[in-house]
Amino acid sequence: MFGFGTGLALIIAIGAQNAFILRLGIAGRNRTVLVAVLICSVSDAVLILAGIVGIGALIRAAPVVLVIVQVLGAGFLLTYGAFAAVRAFRPGVLVAATTTTVRTQAAVATTIALTWLNPHVYLDTLIFLGSVANQQGTNERWWWGAGAITASFVWFFALGFGARMLRPLFAKRSSWRVLDAFIAVVMIALGVKMAVGV
């Protein structure tokens, strides 16, 4: 249970990945949403398990890996934020939620990039959650890790498929404008923060 709560606390924080899954859940088809939330959840599971078996120590020993991820991630977030800003300021590219379709391939590529090009995901899962899990004892650490992994699955499925309840609101173009403006601010702010290494 403790692993579930700690994992959930880290995952729920507003970030690029959550903002994208929210938008995808509102606009996307069920299959696309399912693939995206599985990528997020399975990625977290792999990283948490890797942290428990000690891969986090390798990341700490080779900080250049995080620097490379940081540079690539910042560039991706700034680019994605710019596209979101364009969608917010150009009504012609906004489509009502009832007719919006999101290509699965594009959603998969974006989800993978937002997940694996974020240095914080390595710090949070590999290093932090892995370290906390290993403090629980030899056998208990796996149960603790299972709780954190369960939190990831619960959160991303709730976010991705719960977002559909907002679809009536997003039948209005003005709602898409507000959402995309919010996403643009989040992505650009995180991209700048990542770029300067704060």
Secondary structure, 3 states (H helix, E strand, C coil): CHHHHHHHHHHHCCCHHHHHHHHHHHHCCHHHHHHHHHHHHHHHHHHHHHHHCCHHHHHHHCCHHHHHHHHHHHHHHHHHHHHHHHHHHCHHHCCCCCCCCCCHHHHHHHHHHHHHCCHHHHHHHHHHHHHHHHCCCCCHHHHHHHHHHHHHHHHHHHHHHHHHHHCCHHHCHHHHHHHHHHHHHHHHHHHHHHHHCC
